[in-house]
Amino acid sequence: MGKSLKQFLEENHLTVNDNAKLLFEKLGLPLSILSKLEDKYGKSDKMSKSKHNTVDPDEMIEKYGADTVRLYILFAAPPQNSFDWIDSGVEGAHRFLRRVWNFIIDKADKLKDVKYTKDDFKNLSEEDAKLRKKLHQTIKKVNEDITKEYQFNTAIAAIMELFNEMSSYKGNNQKVLKEAIENFILLLSPFTPFIADALWRDIGNTGYTINQPFPEPDEEALIEKTKEIPVQINGKVRGKIAVPADATEEQVVNTALQNENVKKWLEGKQIVKTIFIKGKILNIVVK
């Protein structure tokens, strides 16, 4: 007596898989039919050695490179969790690394001879201070995620956010940019060592990133020197002002009264009182 299709699939570690779902969608067939087929012949499974449906790492490395594959695997989920391999995910990791490569290579010649010390980062412009703060916030988070929780996925997410901040940087302080890119490369190096080593040398350094001290945050850069305070008129936000983080109520009110948008809403009105929550909000009550 011949074997049933279900027995054949099980003995050969085969399943009704996601390709069937794609085919049904393309043909415009109801997926309820696929559900019946899965009930009859076996459901599709996540990657499993026992099911012989794992992704061949050699093929992925040949197609995308070892750094891309490593970055995707570590970014997809915490190391203790399993996950579904999604081609669009690994392609996204590949695009990210290409963006990183192109961005840094484009600036490499200008940065090669740039040197900096901590003293160079005093009295920075708002744009420069913003990038430095983001850099050292990221350094702190990556250190915590890697050493305390082994949360490589959230560490990589923070590194990606830092890259977005660097990409949108409008300043022209080469020392600030060199510090940001240099530390960015070191943060990325545990996940993508080959690309990191190449970029490390392209921006004027020698040796390998593995021999460099891992970045430590500059706590001074994390201190908020200014605060953005929303200004309310009778409980409705009518403007935002930037003030020193330790500004008094009097300083905040004086700054608010100079704001063009706030001034517009105060025309013809009498200020009854002000309500100030330090570092949070200013409410001007008028009649």
Backbone as CSV, one residue per row, in Angstrom:
resi,resn,N_x,N_y,N_z,CA_x,CA_y,CA_z,C_x,C_y,C_z
1,MET,0.851,-1.196,0.000,0.000,0.000,0.000,0.883,1.242,0.000
2,GLY,0.593,2.224,-0.909,1.423,3.415,-1.014,1.292,4.322,0.191
3,LYS,2.336,5.096,0.421,2.320,6.040,1.538,1.452,7.229,1.201
4,SER,0.848,7.822,2.225,0.077,9.049,2.019,1.045,10.208,1.810
5,LEU,0.530,11.282,1.214,1.353,12.475,0.999,1.862,13.026,2.327
6,LYS,1.032,12.967,3.346,1.442,13.471,4.659,2.619,12.675,5.199
7,GLN,2.580,11.328,5.045,3.683,10.492,5.515,4.962,10.799,4.741
8,PHE,4.811,10.974,3.431,5.974,11.284,2.598,6.640,12.586,3.035
9,LEU,5.824,13.634,3.269,6.361,14.927,3.690,7.068,14.819,5.037
10,GLU,6.461,14.102,5.984,7.061,13.968,7.313,8.371,13.200,7.257
11,GLU,8.428,12.125,6.500,9.639,11.305,6.427,10.789,12.049,5.744
12,ASN,10.444,12.974,4.872,11.474,13.721,4.147,11.667,15.135,4.692
13,HIS,11.130,15.345,5.902,11.284,16.630,6.593,10.776,17.807,5.767
14,LEU,9.670,17.592,5.054,9.074,18.624,4.225,7.768,19.092,4.851
15,THR,7.361,20.304,4.509,6.097,20.845,5.021,5.422,21.663,3.937
16,VAL,4.145,21.948,4.142,3.478,22.969,3.343,4.003,24.301,3.863
17,ASN,4.770,25.012,3.050,5.482,26.171,3.591,4.950,27.493,3.074
18,ASP,5.685,28.554,3.419,5.220,29.894,3.082,5.206,30.160,1.589
19,ASN,5.968,29.380,0.813,5.920,29.562,-0.636,4.523,29.272,-1.169
20,ALA,3.850,28.289,-0.544,2.485,27.976,-0.938,1.566,29.156,-0.650
21,LYS,1.791,29.816,0.481,0.985,30.992,0.823,1.171,32.089,-0.216
22,LEU,2.417,32.304,-0.625,2.708,33.317,-1.642,2.012,32.959,-2.956
23,LEU,2.074,31.680,-3.332,1.440,31.226,-4.565,-0.070,31.461,-4.513
24,PHE,-0.692,31.134,-3.389,-2.135,31.328,-3.243,-2.499,32.804,-3.371
25,GLU,-1.666,33.675,-2.761,-1.931,35.111,-2.824,-1.831,35.619,-4.256
26,LYS,-0.814,35.156,-4.989,-0.608,35.588,-6.369,-1.754,35.125,-7.266
27,LEU,-2.277,33.933,-6.988,-3.358,33.383,-7.797,-4.735,33.880,-7.359
28,GLY,-4.762,34.620,-6.263,-6.031,35.136,-5.763,-6.920,34.084,-5.139
29,LEU,-6.289,33.011,-4.636,-7.057,31.939,-4.011,-7.222,32.214,-2.517
30,PRO,-8.342,31.833,-1.934,-8.550,32.070,-0.496,-7.575,31.253,0.348
31,LEU,-7.001,31.904,1.370,-6.029,31.219,2.219,-6.676,30.146,3.088
32,SER,-8.004,30.159,3.151,-8.686,29.115,3.917,-8.399,27.730,3.336
33,ILE,-8.158,27.694,2.013,-7.801,26.414,1.376,-6.455,25.941,1.901
34,LEU,-5.504,26.893,2.028,-4.177,26.543,2.530,-4.265,26.009,3.954
35,SER,-5.132,26.599,4.757,-5.298,26.127,6.139,-5.764,24.678,6.164
36,LYS,-6.677,24.343,5.255,-7.154,22.959,5.179,-6.039,22.015,4.749
37,LEU,-5.200,22.497,3.787,-4.072,21.680,3.337,-3.075,21.457,4.462
38,GLU,-2.830,22.505,5.249,-1.899,22.377,6.367,-2.432,21.400,7.404
39,ASP,-3.737,21.452,7.650,-4.331,20.514,8.612,-4.198,19.073,8.123
40,LYS,-4.272,18.929,6.813,-4.254,17.575,6.251,-2.848,17.043,6.055
41,TYR,-1.923,17.942,5.590,-0.595,17.458,5.206,0.538,17.948,6.105
42,GLY,0.232,18.797,7.066,1.275,19.285,7.972,1.478,20.775,7.834
43,LYS,1.564,21.438,8.971,1.714,22.891,8.978,3.131,23.297,8.608
44,SER,3.251,24.554,8.138,4.586,25.096,7.880,5.249,25.384,9.222
45,ASP,6.577,25.296,9.267,7.305,25.436,10.528,8.330,26.541,10.456
46,LYS,8.716,27.046,11.642,9.863,27.938,11.726,11.118,27.131,11.460
47,MET,12.216,27.852,11.242,13.461,27.153,10.964,13.801,26.184,12.087
48,SER,14.203,24.992,11.701,14.525,23.966,12.684,15.475,22.964,12.054
49,LYS,16.527,22.584,12.801,17.449,21.575,12.276,16.727,20.280,11.977
50,SER,15.803,19.912,12.840,15.101,18.640,12.659,14.233,18.652,11.412
51,LYS,13.801,19.841,10.985,12.955,19.942,9.801,13.770,20.206,8.531
52,HIS,15.073,20.376,8.691,15.951,20.609,7.548,15.503,21.824,6.728
53,ASN,15.015,22.853,7.419,14.553,24.035,6.694,15.284,25.295,7.155
54,THR,16.523,25.123,7.598,17.316,26.269,8.031,17.914,26.992,6.825
55,VAL,18.318,28.249,7.053,18.992,29.025,6.018,20.464,28.649,6.009
56,ASP,21.021,28.451,4.833,22.433,28.104,4.702,23.266,29.365,4.936
57,PRO,24.032,29.427,6.045,24.799,30.651,6.324,25.847,30.946,5.261
58,ASP,26.420,29.905,4.663,27.431,30.131,3.623,26.844,30.885,2.429
59,GLU,25.618,30.526,2.069,24.969,31.213,0.951,24.694,32.669,1.299
60,MET,24.230,32.907,2.516,23.921,34.271,2.929,25.198,35.124,3.019
61,ILE,26.263,34.516,3.533,27.533,35.242,3.648,28.094,35.566,2.278
62,GLU,27.969,34.617,1.354,28.458,34.857,-0.003,27.676,35.972,-0.679
63,LYS,26.373,36.041,-0.384,25.519,37.042,-1.026,25.639,38.416,-0.375
64,TYR,25.662,38.461,0.970,25.610,39.741,1.672,26.889,40.112,2.418
65,GLY,27.740,39.135,2.715,28.922,39.387,3.531,28.691,39.009,4.983
66,ALA,29.761,38.602,5.657,29.645,38.125,7.041,29.140,39.206,7.988
67,ASP,29.579,40.455,7.785,29.157,41.535,8.679,27.649,41.759,8.606
68,THR,27.101,41.741,7.408,25.658,41.942,7.253,24.873,40.834,7.942
69,VAL,25.290,39.585,7.723,24.581,38.447,8.310,24.651,38.512,9.833
70,ARG,25.833,38.821,10.362,25.996,38.910,11.820,25.129,40.046,12.388
71,LEU,25.150,41.191,11.719,24.366,42.332,12.196,22.871,42.000,12.198
72,TYR,22.398,41.362,11.142,20.975,41.033,11.066,20.567,40.053,12.155
73,ILE,21.363,39.013,12.351,21.027,37.996,13.353,20.956,38.611,14.746
74,LEU,21.916,39.471,15.071,21.955,40.067,16.408,20.902,41.153,16.583
75,PHE,20.498,41.787,15.473,19.496,42.853,15.546,18.078,42.291,15.555
76,ALA,17.882,41.106,14.964,16.528,40.556,14.798,15.860,40.221,16.118
77,ALA,16.650,39.767,17.110,16.058,39.351,18.386,17.158,39.189,19.422
78,PRO,16.806,39.231,20.719,17.797,38.925,21.759,18.378,37.530,21.535
79,PRO,19.628,37.298,21.939,20.289,36.019,21.629,19.590,34.790,22.185
80,GLN,18.815,34.949,23.257,18.144,33.789,23.849,16.841,33.443,23.135
81,ASN,16.428,34.302,22.181,15.164,34.072,21.483,15.400,33.509,20.080
82,SER,14.445,32.720,19.603,14.471,32.287,18.214,13.774,33.345,17.363
83,PHE,13.966,33.287,16.048,13.304,34.246,15.175,13.169,33.662,13.775
84,ASP,12.242,34.225,13.013,12.054,33.817,11.625,13.032,34.599,10.751
85,TRP,13.728,33.896,9.863,14.627,34.557,8.917,13.775,35.234,7.848
86,ILE,13.954,36.535,7.694,13.204,37.298,6.695,14.197,37.971,5.757
87,ASP,14.099,37.658,4.479,15.058,38.189,3.508,15.070,39.714,3.493
88,SER,13.900,40.326,3.651,13.851,41.790,3.648,14.608,42.365,4.841
89,GLY,14.672,41.596,5.931,15.407,42.050,7.115,16.897,42.085,6.876
90,VAL,17.436,41.023,6.292,18.875,40.988,6.027,19.237,42.006,4.947
91,GLU,18.324,42.214,4.003,18.571,43.239,2.983,18.589,44.629,3.613
92,GLY,17.749,44.841,4.631,17.747,46.120,5.341,19.055,46.361,6.072
93,ALA,19.598,45.303,6.692,20.891,45.411,7.363,21.986,45.733,6.358
94,HIS,21.893,45.126,5.183,22.878,45.374,4.129,22.824,46.828,3.656
95,ARG,21.607,47.346,3.498,21.462,48.749,3.071,22.013,49.699,4.123
96,PHE,21.773,49.375,5.393,22.281,50.233,6.468,23.809,50.304,6.421
97,LEU,24.462,49.161,6.276,25.924,49.156,6.247,26.469,49.868,5.013
98,ARG,25.762,49.791,3.913,26.188,50.534,2.720,26.087,52.036,2.960
99,ARG,25.017,52.456,3.629,24.873,53.878,3.959,25.998,54.330,4.883
100,VAL,26.302,53.504,5.879,27.395,53.826,6.802,28.704,53.960,6.030
101,TRP,28.974,52.983,5.178,30.217,52.982,4.400,30.320,54.251,3.544
102,ASN,29.281,54.549,2.792,29.314,55.703,1.883,29.451,57.013,2.654
103,PHE,28.759,57.119,3.790,28.801,58.345,4.589,30.206,58.608,5.116
104,ILE,30.834,57.580,5.683,32.151,57.768,6.298,33.236,57.926,5.242
105,ILE,33.180,57.130,4.186,34.184,57.246,3.122,34.137,58.634,2.492
106,ASP,32.937,59.183,2.363,32.781,60.520,1.782,33.488,61.583,2.609
107,LYS,33.629,61.352,3.929,34.243,62.343,4.812,35.659,61.968,5.243
108,ALA,36.112,60.793,4.831,37.376,60.246,5.342,38.582,61.150,5.079
109,ASP,38.714,61.678,3.867,39.898,62.480,3.535,40.017,63.723,4.417
110,LYS,38.888,64.362,4.705,38.910,65.567,5.543,39.206,65.245,7.000
111,LEU,38.859,64.021,7.428,38.993,63.668,8.843,40.318,63.012,9.187
112,LYS,41.070,62.556,8.196,42.286,61.768,8.454,43.262,62.453,9.400
113,ASP,43.475,63.725,9.201,44.482,64.440,9.996,43.894,65.233,11.161
114,VAL,42.613,65.059,11.411,41.958,65.801,12.496,42.276,65.141,13.839
115,LYS,42.762,65.929,14.785,43.023,65.457,16.154,42.160,66.274,17.112
116,TYR,41.836,65.700,18.256,41.012,66.426,19.206,41.336,66.003,20.627
117,THR,41.055,66.893,21.573,41.142,66.595,23.001,39.829,67.040,23.630
118,LYS,39.622,66.693,24.872,38.387,67.068,25.560,38.234,68.583,25.646
119,ASP,39.351,69.291,25.731,39.301,70.753,25.817,38.711,71.385,24.561
120,ASP,38.759,70.657,23.438,38.217,71.190,22.190,36.695,71.236,22.185
121,PHE,36.079,70.612,23.193,34.622,70.508,23.188,33.960,71.439,24.198
122,LYS,34.672,72.486,24.583,34.092,73.502,25.457,33.457,74.595,24.599
123,ASN,32.399,75.182,25.090,31.723,76.294,24.410,31.292,75.935,22.986
124,LEU,30.658,74.797,22.851,30.203,74.348,21.537,28.915,75.055,21.132
125,SER,28.679,75.096,19.828,27.406,75.608,19.327,26.301,74.627,19.687
126,GLU,25.057,75.054,19.543,23.922,74.178,19.870,23.934,72.918,19.011
127,GLU,24.250,73.062,17.721,24.277,71.914,16.809,25.378,70.928,17.188
128,ASP,26.563,71.457,17.530,27.682,70.589,17.912,27.395,69.872,19.231
129,ALA,26.848,70.615,20.194,26.543,70.030,21.504,25.478,68.946,21.381
130,LYS,24.544,69.141,20.467,23.476,68.161,20.251,24.047,66.827,19.768
131,LEU,24.963,66.877,18.797,25.576,65.643,18.288,26.423,64.970,19.357
132,ARG,27.193,65.778,20.110,28.041,65.194,21.164,27.207,64.541,22.244
133,LYS,26.110,65.168,22.598,25.236,64.594,23.618,24.662,63.264,23.149
134,LYS,24.206,63.224,21.887,23.668,61.978,21.338,24.730,60.894,21.304
135,LEU,25.957,61.256,20.940,27.060,60.293,20.909,27.265,59.657,22.267
136,HIS,27.365,60.469,23.299,27.693,59.927,24.620,26.489,59.260,25.291
137,GLN,25.280,59.672,24.927,24.094,58.929,25.359,24.120,57.513,24.761
138,THR,24.513,57.434,23.499,24.570,56.140,22.817,25.665,55.261,23.404
139,ILE,26.818,55.848,23.671,27.913,55.085,24.280,27.462,54.483,25.608
140,LYS,26.781,55.286,26.401,26.304,54.808,27.704,25.303,53.671,27.542
141,LYS,24.356,53.833,26.625,23.327,52.802,26.431,23.923,51.504,25.881
142,VAL,24.815,51.608,24.907,25.414,50.406,24.319,26.225,49.648,25.364
143,ASN,26.970,50.366,26.187,27.715,49.719,27.267,26.778,48.957,28.196
144,GLU,25.683,49.592,28.581,24.732,48.952,29.495,24.052,47.752,28.844
145,ASP,23.627,47.911,27.595,22.909,46.828,26.913,23.791,45.604,26.714
146,ILE,25.065,45.827,26.383,25.964,44.703,26.098,26.438,44.028,27.378
147,THR,26.854,44.824,28.359,27.498,44.247,29.540,26.528,43.758,30.601
148,LYS,25.353,44.370,30.676,24.425,44.003,31.747,23.319,43.064,31.278
149,GLU,22.778,43.319,30.103,21.589,42.591,29.677,21.813,41.707,28.448
150,TYR,22.955,41.837,27.789,23.213,41.134,26.526,22.121,41.436,25.497
151,GLN,21.617,42.661,25.546,20.569,43.069,24.615,21.230,43.678,23.377
152,PHE,21.777,42.798,22.539,22.492,43.278,21.358,21.554,44.002,20.395
153,ASN,20.294,43.551,20.338,19.361,44.178,19.395,19.082,45.632,19.752
154,THR,18.916,45.940,21.037,18.657,47.328,21.426,19.927,48.175,21.336
155,ALA,21.072,47.545,21.542,22.348,48.261,21.363,22.520,48.672,19.908
156,ILE,22.220,47.760,18.998,22.332,48.065,17.570,21.325,49.135,17.175
157,ALA,20.119,49.071,17.731,19.110,50.089,17.437,19.602,51.471,17.856
158,ALA,20.268,51.551,19.010,20.812,52.834,19.479,21.918,53.330,18.551
159,ILE,22.742,52.412,18.062,23.813,52.779,17.126,23.220,53.316,15.822
160,MET,22.135,52.706,15.377,21.462,53.183,14.163,20.897,54.586,14.366
161,GLU,20.353,54.849,15.555,19.847,56.185,15.861,20.976,57.207,15.843
162,LEU,22.123,56.817,16.375,23.287,57.712,16.353,23.694,58.024,14.918
163,PHE,23.662,57.009,14.062,24.019,57.241,12.663,23.064,58.245,12.021
164,ASN,21.783,58.134,12.318,20.818,59.092,11.780,21.127,60.508,12.242
165,GLU,21.547,60.631,13.508,21.914,61.953,14.044,23.147,62.492,13.327
166,MET,24.139,61.638,13.099,25.346,62.061,12.381,25.000,62.463,10.955
167,SER,24.119,61.711,10.317,23.752,61.986,8.927,23.055,63.336,8.776
168,SER,22.322,63.744,9.800,21.575,65.005,9.730,22.335,66.179,10.354
169,TYR,23.581,65.935,10.771,24.392,66.983,11.399,24.668,68.099,10.397
170,LYS,24.322,69.325,10.765,24.483,70.474,9.867,25.682,71.349,10.237
171,GLY,26.375,70.997,11.299,27.524,71.795,11.722,28.751,71.546,10.867
172,ASN,29.814,72.289,11.165,31.053,72.156,10.395,32.263,71.981,11.312
173,ASN,32.034,71.495,12.520,33.118,71.279,13.467,33.712,69.896,13.214
174,GLN,34.865,69.863,12.551,35.472,68.593,12.147,35.925,67.758,13.349
175,LYS,36.244,68.423,14.450,36.668,67.685,15.644,35.479,66.968,16.281
176,VAL,34.345,67.636,16.323,33.133,67.007,16.843,32.728,65.835,15.959
177,LEU,32.807,66.033,14.647,32.431,64.974,13.708,33.408,63.805,13.772
178,LYS,34.697,64.099,13.898,35.692,63.027,13.985,35.470,62.188,15.246
179,GLU,35.203,62.850,16.379,34.943,62.107,17.606,33.713,61.215,17.446
180,ALA,32.669,61.763,16.827,31.428,61.002,16.659,31.643,59.787,15.762
181,ILE,32.283,59.986,14.622,32.494,58.884,13.674,33.454,57.853,14.239
182,GLU,34.509,58.296,14.884,35.497,57.376,15.453,34.845,56.462,16.495
183,ASN,34.068,57.046,17.381,33.407,56.246,18.417,32.273,55.405,17.851
184,PHE,31.598,55.924,16.831,30.564,55.140,16.148,31.156,53.849,15.585
185,ILE,32.314,53.954,14.951,32.970,52.777,14.384,33.315,51.773,15.483
186,LEU,33.813,52.262,16.610,34.166,51.359,17.712,32.928,50.700,18.319
187,LEU,31.822,51.438,18.391,30.583,50.851,18.901,30.058,49.760,17.971
188,LEU,30.237,49.979,16.684,29.740,49.027,15.687,30.651,47.809,15.541
189,SER,31.915,47.964,15.917,32.926,46.929,15.631,32.635,45.543,16.219
190,PRO,32.030,45.395,17.405,31.756,44.027,17.873,30.778,43.282,16.977
191,PHE,29.933,44.032,16.259,28.913,43.416,15.421,29.367,43.277,13.963
192,THR,30.163,44.229,13.496,30.625,44.202,12.104,32.123,44.508,12.064
193,PRO,32.961,43.587,12.507,34.394,43.882,12.663,35.151,44.163,11.365
194,PHE,34.761,43.537,10.265,35.507,43.723,9.015,35.310,45.127,8.460
195,ILE,34.055,45.563,8.393,33.768,46.914,7.924,34.353,47.947,8.882
196,ALA,34.226,47.686,10.182,34.734,48.622,11.186,36.241,48.812,11.043
197,ASP,36.984,47.719,10.867,38.441,47.821,10.725,38.824,48.626,9.489
198,ALA,38.118,48.400,8.385,38.421,49.128,7.154,38.151,50.617,7.329
199,LEU,37.026,50.961,7.908,36.679,52.369,8.112,37.602,53.024,9.130
200,TRP,38.003,52.263,10.139,38.918,52.773,11.167,40.213,53.275,10.531
201,ARG,40.722,52.512,9.597,41.965,52.905,8.927,41.714,54.012,7.896
202,ASP,40.541,54.001,7.273,40.236,55.019,6.267,40.156,56.421,6.858
203,ILE,39.802,56.534,8.144,39.717,57.877,8.742,41.020,58.275,9.434
204,GLY,42.094,57.509,9.168,43.413,57.934,9.613,44.015,57.196,10.785
205,ASN,43.392,56.113,11.231,43.930,55.350,12.352,44.693,54.126,11.858
206,THR,45.378,53.459,12.771,46.133,52.256,12.418,45.653,51.081,13.270
207,GLY,46.026,49.886,12.864,45.711,48.700,13.643,44.278,48.250,13.482
208,TYR,43.789,47.527,14.486,42.459,46.920,14.436,41.598,47.451,15.585
209,THR,40.307,47.527,15.328,39.398,48.066,16.345,39.380,47.210,17.608
210,ILE,39.639,45.920,17.469,39.592,45.029,18.634,40.666,45.383,19.657
211,ASN,41.708,46.061,19.215,42.798,46.447,20.118,42.583,47.822,20.749
212,GLN,41.478,48.476,20.413,41.195,49.802,20.952,40.328,49.699,22.205
213,PRO,40.479,50.626,23.146,39.573,50.637,24.308,38.147,50.887,23.835
214,PHE,37.199,50.187,24.435,35.802,50.409,24.056,35.370,51.766,24.606
215,PRO,34.575,52.518,23.841,34.204,53.883,24.272,33.527,53.932,25.639
216,GLU,33.847,54.981,26.384,33.212,55.271,27.666,32.561,56.650,27.559
217,PRO,31.385,56.822,28.148,30.692,58.102,28.001,31.359,59.232,28.766
218,ASP,31.324,60.416,28.184,31.762,61.637,28.855,30.537,62.180,29.595
219,GLU,30.540,62.049,30.907,29.370,62.430,31.697,29.037,63.920,31.556
220,GLU,30.060,64.742,31.341,29.808,66.177,31.179,28.963,66.450,29.946
221,ALA,29.181,65.654,28.897,28.419,65.841,27.659,26.948,65.475,27.842
222,LEU,26.657,64.685,28.877,25.287,64.244,29.118,24.482,65.247,29.934
223,ILE,25.183,66.197,30.542,24.492,67.203,31.365,23.722,68.155,30.463
224,GLU,22.450,68.326,30.743,21.623,69.238,29.945,21.922,70.668,30.347
225,LYS,22.425,71.442,29.389,22.754,72.840,29.660,21.596,73.759,29.321
226,THR,20.744,73.339,28.407,19.563,74.122,28.069,18.325,73.224,28.100
227,LYS,17.185,73.846,28.269,15.907,73.143,28.291,14.944,73.839,27.333
228,GLU,14.157,73.033,26.634,13.094,73.610,25.823,11.812,73.582,26.643
229,ILE,11.287,74.767,26.910,10.113,74.900,27.784,8.893,75.302,26.962
230,PRO,7.819,74.521,27.020,6.577,74.965,26.379,5.932,76.102,27.171
231,VAL,5.420,77.067,26.453,4.771,78.216,27.089,3.282,78.153,26.786
232,GLN,2.482,78.101,27.846,1.030,78.076,27.701,0.438,79.455,27.988
233,ILE,-0.627,79.762,27.255,-1.440,80.938,27.563,-2.812,80.405,27.945
234,ASN,-3.184,80.602,29.205,-4.451,80.060,29.725,-4.595,78.566,29.422
235,GLY,-3.492,77.845,29.612,-3.548,76.390,29.516,-3.307,75.805,28.147
236,LYS,-3.167,76.645,27.110,-2.923,76.141,25.763,-1.519,76.527,25.309
237,VAL,-0.775,75.554,24.775,0.598,75.820,24.346,0.587,76.769,23.159
238,ARG,1.300,77.874,23.303,1.362,78.877,22.249,2.788,79.125,21.754
239,GLY,3.743,78.432,22.338,5.121,78.606,21.899,6.068,77.772,22.738
240,LYS,7.319,77.685,22.277,8.369,76.984,23.014,9.611,77.851,23.036
241,ILE,10.302,77.839,24.177,11.502,78.665,24.329,12.648,77.822,24.868
242,ALA,13.854,78.180,24.491,15.049,77.519,25.010,15.658,78.398,26.087
243,VAL,15.876,77.814,27.270,16.421,78.559,28.403,17.495,77.710,29.081
244,PRO,18.384,78.322,29.874,19.337,77.522,30.646,18.615,76.522,31.530
245,ALA,19.194,75.356,31.717,18.532,74.295,32.486,18.203,74.726,33.907
246,ASP,19.011,75.636,34.471,18.780,76.078,35.846,18.107,77.457,35.903
247,ALA,17.439,77.851,34.822,16.826,79.184,34.758,15.748,79.358,35.825
248,THR,15.685,80.559,36.386,14.660,80.887,37.385,13.353,81.233,36.672
249,GLU,12.290,81.325,37.437,10.993,81.691,36.856,11.066,83.061,36.187
250,GLU,11.742,83.987,36.844,11.856,85.345,36.282,12.552,85.304,34.927
251,GLN,13.651,84.524,34.807,14.371,84.430,33.536,13.497,83.799,32.450
252,VAL,12.756,82.775,32.832,11.906,82.075,31.861,10.785,82.983,31.381
253,VAL,10.165,83.693,32.309,9.078,84.608,31.936,9.600,85.700,31.008
254,ASN,10.752,86.286,31.336,11.326,87.347,30.493,11.631,86.830,29.084
255,THR,12.146,85.607,29.008,12.440,85.017,27.694,11.147,84.762,26.923
256,ALA,10.125,84.265,27.625,8.840,83.981,26.987,8.214,85.257,26.421
257,LEU,8.333,86.363,27.157,7.725,87.628,26.723,8.405,88.189,25.476
258,GLN,9.595,87.685,25.150,10.302,88.133,23.946,9.989,87.239,22.742
259,ASN,9.313,86.117,22.994,8.989,85.180,21.919,7.850,85.761,21.071
260,GLU,8.065,85.821,19.750,7.103,86.471,18.869,5.725,85.814,18.919
261,ASN,5.697,84.505,18.961,4.412,83.811,18.973,3.664,84.054,20.284
262,VAL,4.422,84.055,21.385,3.802,84.319,22.688,3.290,85.758,22.745
263,LYS,4.090,86.683,22.234,3.699,88.099,22.237,2.386,88.305,21.489
264,LYS,2.217,87.557,20.403,0.991,87.685,19.611,-0.242,87.316,20.432
265,TRP,-0.113,86.275,21.251,-1.257,85.812,22.050,-1.471,86.653,23.310
266,LEU,-0.509,87.510,23.614,-0.650,88.376,24.795,-1.150,89.770,24.449
267,GLU,-1.252,90.070,23.144,-1.687,91.411,22.726,-3.079,91.738,23.283
268,GLY,-3.184,92.877,23.939,-4.460,93.319,24.474,-4.910,92.568,25.714
269,LYS,-4.029,91.724,26.247,-4.390,90.926,27.420,-3.603,91.421,28.644
270,GLN,-4.200,91.177,29.815,-3.530,91.510,31.076,-3.077,90.222,31.752
271,ILE,-1.783,90.174,32.104,-1.262,88.990,32.785,-1.718,89.000,34.240
272,VAL,-2.437,87.933,34.612,-2.943,87.814,35.979,-1.898,87.165,36.873
273,LYS,-1.318,86.079,36.400,-0.264,85.393,37.156,0.475,84.431,36.232
274,THR,1.609,83.934,36.705,2.371,82.919,35.966,2.538,81.689,36.856
275,ILE,2.484,80.539,36.232,2.691,79.269,36.933,3.861,78.564,36.265
276,PHE,4.923,78.354,37.040,6.152,77.800,36.467,6.552,76.524,37.196
277,ILE,6.747,75.454,36.415,7.313,74.211,36.941,8.708,74.086,36.349
278,LYS,9.721,74.188,37.201,11.105,74.292,36.734,11.481,73.171,35.783
279,GLY,12.010,73.577,34.631,12.467,72.605,33.650,11.358,71.929,32.878
280,LYS,10.085,72.296,33.183,8.956,71.576,32.581,8.063,72.471,31.728
281,ILE,7.501,73.498,32.342,6.486,74.276,31.631,6.255,75.632,32.282
282,LEU,5.811,76.604,31.479,5.408,77.910,31.982,3.990,78.171,31.482
283,ASN,3.100,78.505,32.411,1.726,78.841,32.041,1.470,80.292,32.439
284,ILE,1.067,81.107,31.459,0.749,82.502,31.731,-0.773,82.648,31.703
285,VAL,-1.296,83.087,32.815,-2.757,83.272,32.940,-3.078,84.711,32.625
286,VAL,-3.990,84.936,31.648,-4.345,86.290,31.241,-5.853,86.472,31.281
287,LYS,-6.275,87.747,31.186,-7.704,88.047,31.071,-7.906,89.205,30.133
